[in-house]
Amino acid sequence: METSSFWILVADSFEPWLRYVRSTVNRRDGLLIVGEARDGLQAVQKAIQLRPDLILLNISLDTINGVEAAKQIRKAFPGAKLLFVTQIIDQDIMAEALSNGADGYILKMDAERELLPAIEAIRRGEKFISGGMKG
């Protein structure tokens, strides 16, 4: 039985996506969205301020992109877990994200079946790669 909440920060500027994440995460006991960021700099600032257990990052963020935000978050808050959730199907970008400390990479188009399993895998200390990115 889970007794503590797993805090999540969501960094994305697309409001329909944010609504989807809120509704999906809020249905799962033990998961709590503690903040939202609309651009890369705000993601870094909120990660440092809120110290969430997991940060969901889009690659395509304004001010600084998700990969650069991840680098800055890692430097300031080394214990943060990072899950990239993006529309970008590119092995090189995924490799860069993972080499900069990401714990997972999933595609938004696969989020309905992969978002919660990815969060739970990362919560257990595992890595998670979208089925659409394997191979």
N, CA, C and O atoms as a GROMACS GRO file, in nm:
protein
  540
    1MET      N    1   0.084  -0.120   0.000
    1MET     CA    2   0.000   0.000   0.000
    1MET      C    3   0.088   0.125   0.000
    1MET      O    4   0.177   0.138   0.083
    2GLU      N    5   0.063   0.216  -0.092
    2GLU     CA    6   0.142   0.338  -0.105
    2GLU      C    7   0.094   0.441  -0.004
    2GLU      O    8  -0.024   0.473   0.000
    3THR      N    9   0.185   0.492   0.077
    3THR     CA   10   0.145   0.587   0.180
    3THR      C   11   0.185   0.729   0.147
    3THR      O   12   0.131   0.823   0.207
    4SER      N   13   0.276   0.750   0.055
    4SER     CA   14   0.317   0.885   0.021
    4SER      C   15   0.289   0.915  -0.125
    4SER      O   16   0.286   0.825  -0.209
    5SER      N   17   0.269   1.042  -0.154
    5SER     CA   18   0.242   1.084  -0.290
    5SER      C   19   0.371   1.096  -0.370
    5SER      O   20   0.477   1.129  -0.315
    6PHE      N   21   0.362   1.071  -0.496
    6PHE     CA   22   0.470   1.087  -0.592
    6PHE      C   23   0.442   1.217  -0.664
    6PHE      O   24   0.348   1.226  -0.742
    7TRP      N   25   0.525   1.318  -0.638
    7TRP     CA   26   0.502   1.453  -0.689
    7TRP      C   27   0.549   1.467  -0.832
    7TRP      O   28   0.659   1.422  -0.867
    8ILE      N   29   0.466   1.530  -0.916
    8ILE     CA   30   0.495   1.544  -1.058
    8ILE      C   31   0.482   1.691  -1.101
    8ILE      O   32   0.385   1.759  -1.068
    9LEU      N   33   0.581   1.736  -1.176
    9LEU     CA   34   0.579   1.867  -1.241
    9LEU      C   35   0.562   1.841  -1.390
    9LEU      O   36   0.632   1.756  -1.446
   10VAL      N   37   0.470   1.912  -1.456
   10VAL     CA   38   0.445   1.895  -1.599
   10VAL      C   39   0.491   2.020  -1.672
   10VAL      O   40   0.446   2.131  -1.642
   11ALA      N   41   0.582   2.003  -1.770
   11ALA     CA   42   0.633   2.116  -1.848
   11ALA      C   43   0.591   2.100  -1.993
   11ALA      O   44   0.647   2.021  -2.068
   12ASP      N   45   0.490   2.179  -2.031
   12ASP     CA   46   0.436   2.175  -2.167
   12ASP      C   47   0.351   2.300  -2.185
   12ASP      O   48   0.294   2.350  -2.087
   13SER      N   49   0.340   2.351  -2.306
   13SER     CA   50   0.262   2.472  -2.329
   13SER      C   51   0.127   2.446  -2.396
   13SER      O   52   0.049   2.539  -2.416
   14PHE      N   53   0.098   2.322  -2.429
   14PHE     CA   54  -0.024   2.289  -2.503
   14PHE      C   55  -0.136   2.254  -2.404
   14PHE      O   56  -0.135   2.147  -2.344
   15GLU      N   57  -0.231   2.345  -2.387
   15GLU     CA   58  -0.335   2.331  -2.285
   15GLU      C   59  -0.416   2.201  -2.296
   15GLU      O   60  -0.441   2.138  -2.193
   16PRO      N   61  -0.458   2.157  -2.416
   16PRO     CA   62  -0.530   2.029  -2.421
   16PRO      C   63  -0.447   1.912  -2.366
   16PRO      O   64  -0.502   1.822  -2.303
   17TRP      N   65  -0.318   1.914  -2.391
   17TRP     CA   66  -0.230   1.809  -2.338
   17TRP      C   67  -0.224   1.818  -2.185
   17TRP      O   68  -0.232   1.716  -2.116
   18LEU      N   69  -0.210   1.939  -2.133
   18LEU     CA   70  -0.207   1.957  -1.988
   18LEU      C   71  -0.335   1.906  -1.923
   18LEU      O   72  -0.331   1.841  -1.818
   19ARG      N   73  -0.449   1.934  -1.985
   19ARG     CA   74  -0.577   1.884  -1.932
   19ARG      C   75  -0.579   1.732  -1.932
   19ARG      O   76  -0.624   1.670  -1.835
   20TYR      N   77  -0.530   1.672  -2.040
   20TYR     CA   78  -0.525   1.525  -2.047
   20TYR      C   79  -0.437   1.468  -1.935
   20TYR      O   80  -0.476   1.374  -1.866
   21VAL      N   81  -0.318   1.525  -1.918
   21VAL     CA   82  -0.227   1.476  -1.813
   21VAL      C   83  -0.291   1.491  -1.676
   21VAL      O   84  -0.288   1.399  -1.595
   22ARG      N   85  -0.350   1.608  -1.649
   22ARG     CA   86  -0.416   1.630  -1.520
   22ARG      C   87  -0.522   1.522  -1.494
   22ARG      O   88  -0.524   1.461  -1.387
   23SER      N   89  -0.608   1.501  -1.592
   23SER     CA   90  -0.718   1.405  -1.570
   23SER      C   91  -0.666   1.262  -1.556
   23SER      O   92  -0.719   1.184  -1.478
   24THR      N   93  -0.563   1.228  -1.630
   24THR     CA   94  -0.507   1.092  -1.624
   24THR      C   95  -0.435   1.069  -1.491
   24THR      O   96  -0.458   0.968  -1.425
   25VAL      N   97  -0.349   1.161  -1.454
   25VAL     CA   98  -0.270   1.145  -1.331
   25VAL      C   99  -0.360   1.152  -1.208
   25VAL      O  100  -0.340   1.077  -1.112
   26ASN      N  101  -0.458   1.242  -1.209
   26ASN     CA  102  -0.544   1.259  -1.092
   26ASN      C  103  -0.632   1.138  -1.062
   26ASN      O  104  -0.684   1.125  -0.952
   27ARG      N  105  -0.649   1.050  -1.160
   27ARG     CA  106  -0.726   0.927  -1.137
   27ARG      C  107  -0.645   0.819  -1.066
   27ARG      O  108  -0.702   0.721  -1.019
   28ARG      N  109  -0.515   0.838  -1.057
   28ARG     CA  110  -0.429   0.735  -0.998
   28ARG      C  111  -0.391   0.774  -0.856
   28ARG      O  112  -0.330   0.879  -0.834
   29ASP      N  113  -0.428   0.691  -0.760
   29ASP     CA  114  -0.391   0.716  -0.621
   29ASP      C  115  -0.240   0.721  -0.607
   29ASP      O  116  -0.168   0.642  -0.669
   30GLY      N  117  -0.193   0.814  -0.526
   30GLY     CA  118  -0.050   0.824  -0.499
   30GLY      C  119   0.026   0.915  -0.592
   30GLY      O  120   0.143   0.944  -0.568
   31LEU      N  121  -0.038   0.961  -0.701
   31LEU     CA  122   0.026   1.054  -0.793
   31LEU      C  123  -0.036   1.192  -0.774
   31LEU      O  124  -0.158   1.205  -0.764
   32LEU      N  125   0.048   1.294  -0.770
   32LEU     CA  126   0.000   1.430  -0.746
   32LEU      C  127   0.076   1.529  -0.833
   32LEU      O  128   0.199   1.537  -0.825
   33ILE      N  129   0.004   1.603  -0.916
   33ILE     CA  130   0.067   1.710  -0.994
   33ILE      C  131   0.082   1.830  -0.901
   33ILE      O  132  -0.016   1.885  -0.851
   34VAL      N  133   0.208   1.869  -0.878
   34VAL     CA  134   0.237   1.978  -0.785
   34VAL      C  135   0.264   2.110  -0.857
   34VAL      O  136   0.274   2.214  -0.793
   35GLY      N  137   0.277   2.105  -0.990
   35GLY     CA  138   0.302   2.228  -1.064
   35GLY      C  139   0.304   2.205  -1.213
   35GLY      O  140   0.314   2.093  -1.262
   36GLU      N  141   0.293   2.317  -1.284
   36GLU     CA  142   0.299   2.316  -1.430
   36GLU      C  143   0.390   2.428  -1.475
   36GLU      O  144   0.395   2.535  -1.413
   37ALA      N  145   0.463   2.404  -1.581
   37ALA     CA  146   0.550   2.505  -1.641
   37ALA      C  147   0.514   2.514  -1.788
   37ALA      O  148   0.485   2.413  -1.853
   38ARG      N  149   0.515   2.636  -1.842
   38ARG     CA  150   0.476   2.657  -1.981
   38ARG      C  151   0.594   2.672  -2.075
   38ARG      O  152   0.577   2.669  -2.197
   39ASP      N  153   0.716   2.686  -2.020
   39ASP     CA  154   0.836   2.695  -2.104
   39ASP      C  155   0.954   2.634  -2.030
   39ASP      O  156   0.943   2.595  -1.913
   40GLY      N  157   1.068   2.626  -2.098
   40GLY     CA  158   1.184   2.559  -2.042
   40GLY      C  159   1.243   2.627  -1.919
   40GLY      O  160   1.278   2.560  -1.822
   41LEU      N  161   1.254   2.760  -1.922
   41LEU     CA  162   1.308   2.830  -1.806
   41LEU      C  163   1.219   2.813  -1.685
   41LEU      O  164   1.267   2.794  -1.573
   42GLN      N  165   1.088   2.822  -1.707
   42GLN     CA  166   0.994   2.802  -1.597
   42GLN      C  167   1.003   2.660  -1.543
   42GLN      O  168   0.989   2.638  -1.423
   43ALA      N  169   1.028   2.563  -1.630
   43ALA     CA  170   1.043   2.424  -1.586
   43ALA      C  171   1.163   2.411  -1.491
   43ALA      O  172   1.154   2.343  -1.389
   44VAL      N  173   1.273   2.475  -1.527
   44VAL     CA  174   1.393   2.471  -1.442
   44VAL      C  175   1.363   2.537  -1.307
   44VAL      O  176   1.394   2.481  -1.201
   45GLN      N  177   1.304   2.655  -1.311
   45GLN     CA  178   1.273   2.728  -1.188
   45GLN      C  179   1.179   2.650  -1.098
   45GLN      O  180   1.202   2.639  -0.977
   46LYS      N  181   1.072   2.595  -1.155
   46LYS     CA  182   0.975   2.522  -1.074
   46LYS      C  183   1.032   2.389  -1.023
   46LYS      O  184   0.997   2.345  -0.914
   47ALA      N  185   1.119   2.327  -1.102
   47ALA     CA  186   1.182   2.202  -1.054
   47ALA      C  187   1.266   2.230  -0.930
   47ALA      O  188   1.263   2.153  -0.834
   48ILE      N  189   1.340   2.340  -0.931
   48ILE     CA  190   1.424   2.375  -0.816
   48ILE      C  191   1.336   2.415  -0.698
   48ILE      O  192   1.363   2.376  -0.584
   49GLN      N  193   1.232   2.492  -0.724
   49GLN     CA  194   1.144   2.540  -0.618
   49GLN      C  195   1.061   2.427  -0.556
   49GLN      O  196   1.054   2.416  -0.433
   50LEU      N  197   0.999   2.344  -0.639
   50LEU     CA  198   0.904   2.243  -0.591
   50LEU      C  199   0.968   2.110  -0.556
   50LEU      O  200   0.913   2.034  -0.476
   51ARG      N  201   1.083   2.080  -0.615
   51ARG     CA  202   1.154   1.954  -0.594
   51ARG      C  203   1.063   1.831  -0.611
   51ARG      O  204   1.050   1.749  -0.520
   52PRO      N  205   1.000   1.820  -0.728
   52PRO     CA  206   0.911   1.706  -0.751
   52PRO      C  207   0.989   1.576  -0.765
   52PRO      O  208   1.111   1.577  -0.785
   53ASP      N  209   0.918   1.466  -0.754
   53ASP     CA  210   0.980   1.334  -0.774
   53ASP      C  211   1.005   1.308  -0.922
   53ASP      O  212   1.100   1.238  -0.958
   54LEU      N  213   0.918   1.363  -1.008
   54LEU     CA  214   0.925   1.339  -1.152
   54LEU      C  215   0.887   1.466  -1.227
   54LEU      O  216   0.796   1.538  -1.186
   55ILE      N  217   0.958   1.490  -1.336
   55ILE     CA  218   0.926   1.603  -1.423
   55ILE      C  219   0.893   1.548  -1.561
   55ILE      O  220   0.975   1.480  -1.622
   56LEU      N  221   0.772   1.577  -1.610
   56LEU     CA  222   0.733   1.541  -1.746
   56LEU      C  223   0.770   1.659  -1.834
   56LEU      O  224   0.718   1.769  -1.816
   57LEU      N  225   0.859   1.637  -1.928
   57LEU     CA  226   0.912   1.744  -2.013
   57LEU      C  227   0.879   1.721  -2.159
   57LEU      O  228   0.897   1.611  -2.212
   58ASN      N  229   0.831   1.825  -2.224
   58ASN     CA  230   0.818   1.822  -2.369
   58ASN      C  231   0.955   1.863  -2.426
   58ASN      O  232   1.023   1.945  -2.365
   59ILE      N  233   0.994   1.810  -2.539
   59ILE     CA  234   1.118   1.853  -2.605
   59ILE      C  235   1.101   1.996  -2.656
   59ILE      O  236   1.191   2.079  -2.641
   60SER      N  237   0.986   2.024  -2.717
   60SER     CA  238   0.961   2.152  -2.785
   60SER      C  239   0.906   2.258  -2.690
   60SER      O  240   0.791   2.299  -2.701
   61LEU      N  241   0.989   2.301  -2.596
   61LEU     CA  242   0.950   2.409  -2.506
   61LEU      C  243   1.008   2.540  -2.554
   61LEU      O  244   1.114   2.542  -2.618
   62ASP      N  245   0.940   2.650  -2.524
   62ASP     CA  246   0.992   2.783  -2.557
   62ASP      C  247   1.099   2.824  -2.455
   62ASP      O  248   1.118   2.756  -2.353
   63THR      N  249   1.167   2.930  -2.481
   63THR     CA  250   1.280   2.990  -2.407
   63THR      C  251   1.403   2.900  -2.416
   63THR      O  252   1.504   2.939  -2.474
   64ILE      N  253   1.396   2.781  -2.359
   64ILE     CA  254   1.499   2.678  -2.381
   64ILE      C  255   1.425   2.547  -2.404
   64ILE      O  256   1.319   2.524  -2.345
   65ASN      N  257   1.480   2.462  -2.490
   65ASN     CA  258   1.409   2.337  -2.521
   65ASN      C  259   1.418   2.238  -2.404
   65ASN      O  260   1.493   2.260  -2.308
   66GLY      N  261   1.342   2.132  -2.413
   66GLY     CA  262   1.335   2.035  -2.306
   66GLY      C  263   1.468   1.970  -2.271
   66GLY      O  264   1.496   1.945  -2.154
   67VAL      N  265   1.551   1.943  -2.371
   67VAL     CA  266   1.681   1.880  -2.344
   67VAL      C  267   1.770   1.975  -2.266
   67VAL      O  268   1.836   1.935  -2.171
   68GLU      N  269   1.772   2.102  -2.306
   68GLU     CA  270   1.852   2.200  -2.232
   68GLU      C  271   1.796   2.221  -2.091
   68GLU      O  272   1.872   2.234  -1.995
   69ALA      N  273   1.664   2.223  -2.079
   69ALA     CA  274   1.602   2.234  -1.946
   69ALA      C  275   1.643   2.115  -1.860
   69ALA      O  276   1.674   2.132  -1.741
   70ALA      N  277   1.645   1.995  -1.919
   70ALA     CA  278   1.685   1.876  -1.844
   70ALA      C  279   1.828   1.888  -1.793
   70ALA      O  280   1.857   1.851  -1.679
   71LYS      N  281   1.917   1.940  -1.877
   71LYS     CA  282   2.057   1.959  -1.835
   71LYS      C  283   2.064   2.052  -1.715
   71LYS      O  284   2.134   2.023  -1.618
   72GLN      N  285   1.991   2.163  -1.721
   72GLN     CA  286   1.994   2.259  -1.611
   72GLN      C  287   1.929   2.204  -1.485
   72GLN      O  288   1.977   2.228  -1.374
   73ILE      N  289   1.820   2.129  -1.502
   73ILE     CA  290   1.754   2.068  -1.386
   73ILE      C  291   1.847   1.967  -1.322
   73ILE      O  292   1.861   1.965  -1.199
   74ARG      N  293   1.912   1.883  -1.401
   74ARG     CA  294   2.005   1.782  -1.350
   74ARG      C  295   2.118   1.847  -1.269
   74ARG      O  296   2.158   1.795  -1.165
   75LYS      N  297   2.168   1.960  -1.320
   75LYS     CA  298   2.278   2.029  -1.252
   75LYS      C  299   2.232   2.085  -1.117
   75LYS      O  300   2.304   2.074  -1.017
   76ALA      N  301   2.114   2.146  -1.114
   76ALA     CA  302   2.065   2.210  -0.993
   76ALA      C  303   1.996   2.114  -0.896
   76ALA      O  304   1.994   2.137  -0.775
   77PHE      N  305   1.941   2.005  -0.950
   77PHE     CA  306   1.858   1.913  -0.871
   77PHE      C  307   1.886   1.770  -0.920
   77PHE      O  308   1.803   1.710  -0.988
   78PRO      N  309   2.006   1.717  -0.885
   78PRO     CA  310   2.050   1.588  -0.940
   78PRO      C  311   1.956   1.470  -0.914
   78PRO      O  312   1.958   1.373  -0.989
   79GLY      N  313   1.875   1.476  -0.812
   79GLY     CA  314   1.788   1.364  -0.779
   79GLY      C  315   1.660   1.357  -0.859
   79GLY      O  316   1.584   1.261  -0.847
   80ALA      N  317   1.634   1.457  -0.942
   80ALA     CA  318   1.509   1.461  -1.018
   80ALA      C  319   1.502   1.349  -1.120
   80ALA      O  320   1.601   1.316  -1.185
   81LYS      N  321   1.384   1.291  -1.133
   81LYS     CA  322   1.357   1.194  -1.238
   81LYS      C  323   1.294   1.271  -1.354
   81LYS      O  324   1.213   1.361  -1.332
   82LEU      N  325   1.332   1.236  -1.476
   82LEU     CA  326   1.285   1.307  -1.595
   82LEU      C  327   1.222   1.211  -1.695
   82LEU      O  328   1.281   1.109  -1.730
   83LEU      N  329   1.102   1.245  -1.739
   83LEU     CA  330   1.034   1.168  -1.843
   83LEU      C  331   0.998   1.264  -1.956
   83LEU      O  332   0.920   1.357  -1.937
   84PHE      N  333   1.055   1.240  -2.073
   84PHE     CA  334   1.020   1.320  -2.190
   84PHE      C  335   0.892   1.264  -2.250
   84PHE      O  336   0.881   1.144  -2.275
   85VAL      N  337   0.796   1.353  -2.274
   85VAL     CA  338   0.672   1.318  -2.339
   85VAL      C  339   0.658   1.414  -2.456
   85VAL      O  340   0.638   1.534  -2.437
   86THR      N  341   0.669   1.362  -2.577
   86THR     CA  342   0.684   1.448  -2.694
   86THR      C  343   0.618   1.387  -2.818
   86THR      O  344   0.580   1.270  -2.819
   87GLN      N  345   0.606   1.468  -2.920
   87GLN     CA  346   0.559   1.420  -3.050
   87GLN      C  347   0.676   1.388  -3.143
   87GLN      O  348   0.655   1.340  -3.254
   88ILE      N  349   0.796   1.413  -3.098
   88ILE     CA  350   0.914   1.400  -3.184
   88ILE      C  351   0.962   1.255  -3.190
   88ILE      O  352   1.008   1.198  -3.090
   89ILE      N  353   0.950   1.198  -3.308
   89ILE     CA  354   0.994   1.060  -3.332
   89ILE      C  355   1.131   1.070  -3.400
   89ILE      O  356   1.141   1.072  -3.522
   90ASP      N  357   1.234   1.074  -3.318
   90ASP     CA  358   1.370   1.092  -3.370
   90ASP      C  359   1.466   1.022  -3.275
   90ASP      O  360   1.481   1.062  -3.159
   91GLN      N  361   1.532   0.918  -3.325
   91GLN     CA  362   1.623   0.838  -3.242
   91GLN      C  363   1.738   0.923  -3.186
   91GLN      O  364   1.780   0.902  -3.072
   92ASP      N  365   1.789   1.018  -3.265
   92ASP     CA  366   1.901   1.100  -3.219
   92ASP      C  367   1.859   1.192  -3.104
   92ASP      O  368   1.933   1.208  -3.007
   93ILE      N  369   1.741   1.251  -3.115
   93ILE     CA  370   1.692   1.337  -3.008
   93ILE      C  371   1.664   1.254  -2.883
   93ILE      O  372   1.695   1.297  -2.772
   94MET      N  373   1.606   1.136  -2.901
   94MET     CA  374   1.582   1.048  -2.787
   94MET      C  375   1.714   1.011  -2.720
   94MET      O  376   1.724   1.014  -2.598
   95ALA      N  377   1.815   0.978  -2.800
   95ALA     CA  378   1.946   0.941  -2.744
   95ALA      C  379   2.006   1.058  -2.667
   95ALA      O  380   2.065   1.039  -2.560
   96GLU      N  381   1.993   1.179  -2.721
   96GLU     CA  382   2.044   1.297  -2.651
   96GLU      C  383   1.970   1.317  -2.518
   96GLU      O  384   2.032   1.347  -2.416
   97ALA      N  385   1.838   1.302  -2.521
   97ALA     CA  386   1.759   1.317  -2.399
   97ALA      C  387   1.803   1.215  -2.294
   97ALA      O  388   1.822   1.249  -2.177
   98LEU      N  389   1.818   1.092  -2.335
   98LEU     CA  390   1.857   0.986  -2.241
   98LEU      C  391   2.000   1.005  -2.191
   98LEU      O  392   2.029   0.975  -2.075
   99SER      N  393   2.088   1.055  -2.277
   99SER     CA  394   2.227   1.075  -2.234
   99SER      C  395   2.240   1.194  -2.139
   99SER      O  396   2.341   1.210  -2.072
  100ASN      N  397   2.136   1.278  -2.134
  100ASN     CA  398   2.135   1.390  -2.042
  100ASN      C  399   2.053   1.359  -1.916
  100ASN      O  400   2.004   1.450  -1.849
  101GLY      N  401   2.040   1.232  -1.887
  101GLY     CA  402   1.981   1.192  -1.760
  101GLY      C  403   1.834   1.159  -1.758
  101GLY      O  404   1.778   1.135  -1.651
  102ALA      N  405   1.768   1.158  -1.874
  102ALA     CA  406   1.626   1.124  -1.875
  102ALA      C  407   1.606   0.978  -1.834
  102ALA      O  408   1.687   0.891  -1.865
  103ASP      N  409   1.498   0.955  -1.763
  103ASP     CA  410   1.463   0.820  -1.719
  103ASP      C  411   1.365   0.754  -1.814
  103ASP      O  412   1.339   0.634  -1.804
  104GLY      N  413   1.310   0.832  -1.906
  104GLY     CA  414   1.216   0.777  -2.001
  104GLY      C  415   1.187   0.871  -2.114
  104GLY      O  416   1.215   0.991  -2.107
  105TYR      N  417   1.129   0.815  -2.219
  105TYR     CA  418   1.095   0.891  -2.340
  105TYR      C  419   0.973   0.823  -2.400
  105TYR      O  420   0.981   0.710  -2.446
  106ILE      N  421   0.860   0.895  -2.399
  106ILE     CA  422   0.741   0.838  -2.462
  106ILE      C  423   0.684   0.938  -2.561
  106ILE      O  424   0.708   1.058  -2.553
  107LEU      N  425   0.607   0.885  -2.654
  107LEU     CA  426   0.543   0.966  -2.757
  107LEU      C  427   0.402   1.002  -2.710
  107LEU      O  428   0.330   0.920  -2.654
  108LYS      N  429   0.364   1.126  -2.735
  108LYS     CA  430   0.229   1.170  -2.696
  108LYS      C  431   0.122   1.082  -2.759
  108LYS      O  432   0.019   1.055  -2.697
  109MET      N  433   0.146   1.039  -2.883
  109MET     CA  434   0.046   0.956  -2.950
  109MET      C  435   0.028   0.820  -2.881
  109MET      O  436  -0.073   0.752  -2.902
  110ASP      N  437   0.125   0.780  -2.798
  110ASP     CA  438   0.117   0.654  -2.724
  110ASP      C  439   0.081   0.675  -2.577
  110ASP      O  440   0.077   0.580  -2.499
  111ALA      N  441   0.055   0.800  -2.539
  111ALA     CA  442   0.035   0.834  -2.397
  111ALA      C  443  -0.084   0.762  -2.335
  111ALA      O  444  -0.081   0.728  -2.217
  112GLU      N  445  -0.189   0.741  -2.412
  112GLU     CA  446  -0.307   0.677  -2.354
  112GLU      C  447  -0.272   0.542  -2.292
  112GLU      O  448  -0.325   0.506  -2.187
  113ARG      N  449  -0.184   0.467  -2.357
  113ARG     CA  450  -0.148   0.336  -2.304
  113ARG      C  451  -0.013   0.336  -2.230
  113ARG      O  452   0.017   0.241  -2.158
  114GLU      N  453   0.069   0.442  -2.248
  114GLU     CA  454   0.205   0.437  -2.190
  114GLU      C  455   0.234   0.539  -2.080
  114GLU      O  456   0.331   0.521  -2.006
  115LEU      N  457   0.154   0.644  -2.066
  115LEU     CA  458   0.189   0.747  -1.968
  115LEU      C  459   0.193   0.692  -1.825
  115LEU      O  460   0.295   0.706  -1.757
  116LEU      N  461   0.086   0.630  -1.780
  116LEU     CA  462   0.087   0.578  -1.642
  116LEU      C  463   0.188   0.465  -1.623
  116LEU      O  464   0.256   0.463  -1.521
  117PRO      N  465   0.199   0.369  -1.717
  117PRO     CA  466   0.304   0.267  -1.700
  117PRO      C  467   0.445   0.328  -1.695
  117PRO      O  468   0.530   0.279  -1.620
  118ALA      N  469   0.470   0.432  -1.773
  118ALA     CA  470   0.601   0.498  -1.771
  118ALA      C  471   0.625   0.563  -1.636
  118ALA      O  472   0.733   0.549  -1.578
  119ILE      N  473   0.526   0.635  -1.585
  119ILE     CA  474   0.539   0.699  -1.454
  119ILE      C  475   0.565   0.594  -1.346
  119ILE      O  476   0.654   0.612  -1.262
  120GLU      N  477   0.490   0.486  -1.348
  120GLU     CA  478   0.507   0.382  -1.247
  120GLU      C  479   0.643   0.313  -1.259
  120GLU      O  480   0.706   0.282  -1.157
  121ALA      N  481   0.690   0.289  -1.381
  121ALA     CA  482   0.822   0.228  -1.400
  121ALA      C  483   0.931   0.318  -1.342
  121ALA      O  484   1.019   0.272  -1.270
  122ILE      N  485   0.924   0.446  -1.373
  122ILE     CA  486   1.023   0.541  -1.323
  122ILE      C  487   1.014   0.552  -1.172
  122ILE      O  488   1.116   0.564  -1.103
  123ARG      N  489   0.894   0.547  -1.120
  123ARG     CA  490   0.875   0.550  -0.973
  123ARG      C  491   0.946   0.432  -0.907
  123ARG      O  492   0.998   0.444  -0.796
  124ARG      N  493   0.949   0.318  -0.975
  124ARG     CA  494   1.018   0.198  -0.923
  124ARG      C  495   1.169   0.201  -0.949
  124ARG      O  496   1.241   0.110  -0.908
  125GLY      N  497   1.217   0.306  -1.017
  125GLY     CA  498   1.360   0.315  -1.046
  125GLY      C  499   1.400   0.256  -1.178
  125GLY      O  500   1.519   0.238  -1.204
  126GLU      N  501   1.304   0.225  -1.263
  126GLU     CA  502   1.331   0.166  -1.394
  126GLU      C  503   1.330   0.274  -1.502
  126GLU      O  504   1.283   0.386  -1.480
  127LYS      N  505   1.383   0.240  -1.618
  127LYS     CA  506   1.376   0.326  -1.736
  127LYS      C  507   1.254   0.284  -1.818
  127LYS      O  508   1.206   0.171  -1.806
  128PHE      N  509   1.203   0.376  -1.902
  128PHE     CA  510   1.089   0.343  -1.987
  128PHE      C  511   1.105   0.413  -2.121
  128PHE      O  512   1.122   0.535  -2.127
  129ILE      N  513   1.100   0.335  -2.228
  129ILE     CA  514   1.108   0.386  -2.364
  129ILE      C  515   0.978   0.348  -2.436
  129ILE      O  516   0.935   0.233  -2.429
  130SER      N  517   0.919   0.444  -2.504
  130SER     CA  518   0.796   0.422  -2.578
  130SER      C  519   0.812   0.308  -2.678
  130SER      O  520   0.916   0.294  -2.742
  131GLY      N  521   0.708   0.228  -2.690
  131GLY     CA  522   0.710   0.121  -2.788
  131GLY      C  523   0.731   0.174  -2.930
  131GLY      O  524   0.788   0.105  -3.014
  132GLY      N  525   0.684   0.295  -2.956
  132GLY     CA  526   0.700   0.357  -3.087
  132GLY      C  527   0.842   0.398  -3.118
  132GLY      O  528   0.873   0.433  -3.232
  133MET      N  529   0.931   0.396  -3.018
  133MET     CA  530   1.070   0.437  -3.038
  133MET      C  531   1.167   0.320  -3.036
  133MET      O  532   1.286   0.339  -3.061
  134LYS      N  533   1.119   0.202  -3.008
  134LYS     CA  534   1.209   0.086  -3.002
  134LYS      C  535   1.234   0.031  -3.140
  134LYS      O  536   1.151   0.040  -3.230
  135GLY      N  537   1.352  -0.028  -3.155
  135GLY     CA  538   1.382  -0.095  -3.281
  135GLY      C  539   1.475  -0.018  -3.369
  135GLY      O  540   1.509  -0.064  -3.478
   0.00000   0.00000   0.00000
